[in-house]
Amino acid sequence: MANRTDPAARSIRGTNPQNLVEKILRSKIYQNTYWKEQCFGLTAETLVDKAMELEYLGGTYGGNRKPTPFMCLVMKMLQIQPEKEIVIEFIKNEDYKYVRILGAFYLRLTGSDIDVYRYLEPLYNDYRKLRRKLPDGQFSLTHVDEVIDELLTKDYSCDIALPRIKKRWTLESLDALEPRRSALEEDFEEEEEKEENEQPVDELEDGAYEKDYYRGRSPTRERDRDRRRDSHRHRDRDYDRDYDRERGRGRDRDRDRDRYRVREEKEYGREREGRERERRERDRDRERGRRRSHSRSRSRSRDRRDRKRHARSSMSPSSRRHGDGRREDGGAGREEPKKKKEKKEKKDDGTDHPDPEIAEANKLRAALGLKPLRP
């Protein structure tokens, strides 16, 4: 129940007012001790007392992104939704600067575009110092006008996404706002009048009069021109700011494109090196295979030559042939097989038996065509 929006509160920009704060930041605020102890049961009247006790502003800080009391009070204002008059009184409070910043921040979140420019632009003349807590827990020095400029020109402030508002020159073109008049314009006019009065009479007669006469320029016209220039100064500043922002985005896109191109070139270089390495390895393996096959063929041919040489060396001189196919011994080689056959035939007949009787019997049996005796 303590975290619910007031039932009487109306929706802001088509949603629950508390939804203007991101869900993660909302959950951290609901779990914060300051929210549970100091913000419970606060109303629009008692909220001022807590706002007067603020000592710094900021969003979240620390490793666990702990919300600041300033952010807890902003969340409480979104929850109870105080009246517009109360918020304007917060902004007009000159005694407590953090109360003024709290009201300005709430109006920037929930107010219309016209109300934002109408009530926040006068705060450009407030130059009081403020303490701001950074995300790392340290404090930095800032000023009220700097915080107001951040609310009117930036998209984020105190870790909250600010709703988008129209440009001032757009509202001026629609006659919804009058041209902004600087608070220092009267001081500039007084300084110009003093300078004109302090000039010598001769210079007024010889220089200024001739200048105004021939060029058609007078102090009143100069003053009107300064007013018009001051009225258009903020429009030009908005144009310049938009141009700078777009140029910064374009520069970021170019930087990202260059970074992506360099990454692609590196990856392509690595792939090309890998392909070259694989090709060299394949060529090396192929060359190694060729050498191995060549060495095998050489070893086979060497073995054949050795076998032939060994066969030639093992042959007898009597069996070597000449070119015409004749033997060296001139026919003696043909007679030797015949003698061997005759000896073999003799051995088969059994006539060369050591026993003379058996040898004689075998001769008779050979003559009769019978088989020899073999004891």
C-alpha positions, 0 to 999 in steps of 0.5 A: 500500500505504501508504494501505490499511487494516490487514487485521486492522482491523474495519469501523466502522459498517458501512464501512471506518474510513477512509471516515469521512473524506470522499473529498476530504479523504482524497485531500488527506491522501494527497498531503500531505508530512507524511503521506508523510514522518512518518506512513509506517510508524507503529504504535500505539506510535510514534504516541504520539511523533508525537502528543506533537509536535503544537502545534495542532489543526484540519482544513484551511487555506489556499486549497488546503485543506491538512490539518493534522498533527492530521488526518493523525494521526487518519487514521493511527489510522483506518488502523491501528485501535489497541486500545481500551485505547490510545485510553483511555490517550490520553484519560487522559493529563494531561501532553500535552493534544493527545494527549488531544484526539487520543484523544477525537476518534478515540473520537468517530468510532469508539466507541459512544454509551455509551463516548463519554459515559463517557470524554469527559464527564469532560474537561469539567473540563479547562480548559487552553488549546489552539491551533486553526488556522482555515481562513484559516490564522490561529490562535485560542484555545480550551479542552479543555472547549470542544472536548469540548462541540463533539464531543458537541453538534455535527455537524461538527468539524475539517471532518469529519462526526461520526457521530450519537449518541443523546442522553444523556437517552435513554440514561438512560431506557434505564438505559444511563447513570447520571445525570451527577454534576458534579465541583463538587457536593462543593464546592457542598455544602461552601460551603453547610455553611460558610454554615450554620455561619457563620449566627448562632444566633438566625437558626438558631432564629428563621429557619431552624428555622421555615422547615424546620418549617413548610415541611418543608425541611431542609438534607439535603432541600435537598441532595437537591433540588440533586442531582436538579436537577443530574442533570436539568440536562444533560437540560434542556440537551439539550432546550434545545439541540435546541429552539434548533437547531430554532428556528434551522432554522425561522428559516432556513426563514422567511428563505428563504421571505421571500427567495423571496417578495420575489424572486417579487414583484420578478420579477412587478413586472418582468413587469408593467412589461414588459407595461405598456410593450408595451401603451403601445407598441402603443397609441402605434403604433395612435394613430400609424397613426390619425393617419397615415390621418386625415392621408391622408384629409384630404390626399385630400379637400383634393386633390379640393377643389383639383381641383374648384376648379381645374376650376371656375376653368378653365371659361369664363363662357359655359359656366357653368350656373345652378341650372336648367341654362340657359346664360348666353348664352341659346342662343348656345352651341348656334349656335356648334357649328353654325357650326363644323360648317358651316365644317368641312364647307366645308373638307372640300368644298374650295370654300375652296381658294385657287386659284379654278379648283380651288375652282370645280371642287370646287364642281361635284364637290360638286354631282355628289357626287364627292370634291374635288380636293386638289393 
